[in-house]
Structures are given as C-alpha cells and as structure tokens.
C-alpha cells in the first residue's frame, strides 16, 4: 500500500470475530475501527471517512443491508464488503444491488480477506 494508511470500519455483533479480523487487518498495515451495531457504524462513518467497511449481514437494530444502503449513500467511494454466516443467493444479489463491492462467507479465510480488501481498494482508485 502506498500513501496514507488505509482505514477499515469492521462491523459485527460477535466480539470474537471483530477481534480476530481486527488483528488480521492490522497485521497487514490497515487502521481498523470496530462497531457492534449498524447504528454505531453509521455514527462512526458520519464522523470520519473510511476507505472500506466490512459488515455482517445480521446486526442488532438494523440489518446489514440497511446499513449498506446508508453507507452507499453517505460514502459512495468506500469499499463495502458484506459478510455472512448464513449465505444465500437472495442475500448475495440484494447486497450487490445495494452497492456491495463483494460478498464473503464466514468463517473468513484471512489470506482471501486481505487479498479481497487490497484489490477492492485498488479498484476504487484509493491507492
């Protein structure tokens, strides 16, 4: 990665997933902030820009697809990656229609996650 450190907003209600993905992403040089609900993520996104968001499909208070729509409106250049432990074709299609740049399944393979985040940030011209 060149230039400034890339920032990632990681959203999941499972603290173990947040902690493990945060360690993985930070080990690759990303700055990571976490949120455990859609409302918390929307507030953090309104306060400062992020290069990417990785969000769970199922969140307390609001579904991941609702948060995705908010992020897409407020931060269209942000890379948005949907993550789910309950994959379905309907969820994948809905996520992509709402502006997701990718759709991944849990458990997340660390190497694939890093590759996906890095490539999607490059594609959006954020390098």
C-alpha positions in Angstrom: 0.0 0.0 0.0 1.2 3.4 -0.8 0.4 6.8 0.7 -1.6 7.1 3.8 -2.7 4.2 6.0 -6.0 2.8 4.7 -8.8 2.7 7.2 -11.4 0.0 7.6 -14.6 0.0 9.6 -15.4 -3.5 10.8 -19.0 -4.2 11.8 -20.2 -7.4 13.5 -22.0 -8.1 16.8 -19.7 -11.0 17.6 -16.7 -9.6 19.6 -14.6 -12.7 18.8 -15.0 -12.1 15.1 -14.3 -8.4 15.5 -11.1 -9.1 17.5 -9.7 -11.7 15.1 -10.4 -9.8 11.9 -9.0 -6.6 13.5 -5.7 -8.4 14.3 -5.5 -9.8 10.8 -6.2 -6.5 9.1 -3.9 -4.5 11.4 -1.1 -7.0 10.8 -1.3 -6.0 7.1 -1.0 -2.3 8.0 -4.6 -1.2 8.0 -6.0 1.0 10.6 -9.2 -0.6 12.0 -12.2 0.7 13.9 -14.9 -1.6 15.0 -18.7 -1.3 15.6 -21.1 -3.8 17.1 -24.3 -2.4 15.6 -25.5 -0.7 12.4 -26.3 2.5 14.4 -22.8 2.6 15.9 -21.2 2.0 12.4 -23.4 4.8 10.8 -22.3 7.2 13.6 -18.6 6.4 13.1 -18.9 6.7 9.3 -20.6 10.1 9.7 -17.8 11.3 11.9 -14.9 10.4 9.6 -14.2 8.8 6.3 -13.1 5.2 5.9 -11.6 3.5 2.9 -13.5 0.3 3.4 -16.2 -1.3 5.5 -16.6 -5.0 6.2 -20.1 -5.6 7.5 -22.1 -8.5 8.8 -25.4 -9.3 7.2 -27.1 -9.8 10.6 -26.8 -6.9 13.0 -28.7 -5.9 16.1 -31.1 -2.9 15.5 -30.7 -2.8 11.7 -29.9 -5.4 9.1 -26.6 -5.3 7.3 -28.4 -4.5 4.0 -30.0 -1.4 5.7 -26.5 -0.3 6.9 -25.1 -1.0 3.4 -27.7 1.3 1.8 -26.8 4.1 4.3 -23.0 3.7 3.7 -23.5 3.6 -0.1 -25.4 6.9 0.1 -23.1 8.7 2.6 -19.8 7.2 1.3 -20.1 6.0 -2.3 -16.4 5.7 -2.8 -15.9 3.5 0.2 -15.3 -0.2 -0.5 -18.2 -2.2 1.1 -17.8 -5.9 1.7 -20.8 -7.9 3.1 -20.0 -10.9 5.3 -22.4 -13.6 6.4 -22.5 -16.9 8.2 -25.9 -17.6 6.5 -25.2 -17.3 2.8 -28.0 -17.4 0.3 -28.3 -16.4 -3.3 -31.0 -13.9 -2.4 -28.8 -12.1 0.2 -25.9 -12.0 -2.3 -28.0 -10.5 -5.0 -29.6 -8.0 -2.6 -26.2 -7.0 -1.3 -24.8 -6.4 -4.8 -27.8 -4.4 -5.9 -27.5 -2.2 -2.8 -23.9 -1.4 -3.7 -21.7 -4.0 -2.1 -18.4 -4.5 -3.8 -18.1 -8.1 -2.6 -19.9 -10.8 -0.6 -18.0 -13.2 1.5 -18.9 -16.1 3.8 -17.9 -16.9 7.4 -15.6 -18.3 8.5 -13.5 -15.9 6.6 -10.1 -17.1 5.2 -7.6 -14.5 6.4 -5.5 -14.5 3.2 -8.5 -14.2 1.0 -9.9 -11.4 3.1 -6.6 -9.4 2.8 -6.4 -10.1 -0.9 -10.1 -9.0 -1.4 -9.7 -5.8 0.6 -6.5 -4.8 -1.1 -7.8 -5.5 -4.6 -11.1 -3.7 -4.0 -9.4 -0.6 -2.6 -7.1 -0.6 -5.7 -10.1 -0.9 -8.0 -11.8 2.1 -6.3 -8.6 4.1 -7.0 -7.8 4.6 -3.4 -4.1 3.6 -3.5 
